[in-house]
Amino acid sequence: MEYPLPQFLSIKPKVAGPFNLAQLLWIIGGALVAIIFYFTAPLMTFILIGIPIMIVAFIMAFGKRKGFPIPTIIARSFAFIFASKKYLWQKVDTPTIVLPKAIAAKPVDFNNDKSISLKVSGQNRLKENGRLIENHPK
């Protein structure tokens, strides 16, 4: 049985036309600052400050670097800069394991030991084993 899988989970829903909510807020914020500079400051101040603020707002709304939005990169950069870089290792209390003492083994004299003896057959059994394997019924 097949189940439908949702596609394109990374695409955010559009709020106004082709813009999602974050893009719309960046554009509106940049436009408001530019409009305030336009009506309250001289024309040269608007050109030097208001237009670059609008350009920065568009970059923040639509810019991506290696697939990540620019605000995310800036937030992660500040988190890296101000986060602690030291890892302080702290010993974790673990129960101690007590091992029993090892008993010293007696040295074994292989020359006088009768229990370890090899039987040496007088004939080679390799041919006999080969014949048994070849003639074995399947």
N, C-alpha and C positions, 0 to 999 in steps of 0.2 A: 504494500500500500504506500503510495507516495503522498508526502505532505508538502504543501506549498511553502517555500522559504521566502521570507521577505527580502526584497532586493534593495540595494542602494541605501543601506542603513546609515551611511555617513552623510547623506544629503539632508540638510536641515530644511524644514518647511518654509515656504515663501510667505512673507507677511504682506508686503506691498510690492506688487509687480514682480520683478525678478530678484528682489532683495529679501534676505532673511532678516530676522530681528536684529542681530548684531550689526550687520551691514547698515541697516536703516538707522540705527542709533548713532553709529559713527558718522554717517553722512549728515544727519540732522545736527549733531553736536558741532561738527566742523562748519556747517553752514551758519549756525547761530553765532558762533564766535566771529566768523567773517562778516556777517551782517552787523554785529555790534561794532566791530572795528570800522566798518564802512560809514555808519551813521554817526559815530562819536569821535572818531579820530580823523586827522587830516588824510588826504588822499595818499600821500607818500607813506604814512604809517600803515595804512590799509594794504598798500602794495607790498611793503617790506614784511609785514607780520600776518595780515589776514589771509593773503593768498597762500603763503607757505603752510599756514595752519590748515587750510582747506586741502592742500596737497597731501599733508601728513594724514589727515582724516581719511582721504581716499586710499592711501597706502595701507592704513590700519584696517580699512573695511575690506579691501579686495586683495591685498598682497599676501603671497604665500612664499615660503622658503622651504624647499625639500618636502612639500606636502603639508606643512604646518602653517596655520595662520600667524601673522606677525604678532598680534597681542599674546598668543600662547608662547611664542618664542621669547618675547620680552619678559613675561611673567616667570617662565622657567629660568631665564638668565638671572633675574633678581633673586629667585629662590636659591639658585646655586651660589651666587655671590655672597649672600647673607646667611646661608646655612652653615652649620658647624662642619668643619672639614676633619676634625679629629674623631677617631673612633677609640673610645676608651674601653679597653677590655677589662671586664670585671669577672673575677673567678666565681663560678657557680658552685654552690655547696653540693658536693656529691658524696654519697656514702662511701666510706673506705671499704675496700675488699680485702679480707684477711685470707691469705692462702695458707694451706697447711704446709708444714715444713717438709722438705724433700728428704726421703730416707736414702742414705748412701747405699749404693748397690755394691754387692761383692764382686770383685773381679772374677771373671770366668776363665778357667784354664781349658782351652779347646783341645789341647793335646791329650789330656787324661779323661775327658768327658766321654762316657759311653753312650749317653742318650742322643748325642748329635753325631750320627754316623750316616754316611751316604752308602746306598747300595749301588755297587757298580756291576752292571750286568755284563755278561761275557759277550753278548752279540748286539748288533745294531738293530733297533726296532723301527727305524725310519722306513725301511722297505716294507715291513709288515703293515705299518699304519697307512702307507700309500696304497697298498693293495686293498686294504679294507675300505678306504675312501672310494676308490675306483669301482669296486664291485658292490658297493652298498645299494640296495634297492631304493628307489625314489618313492 
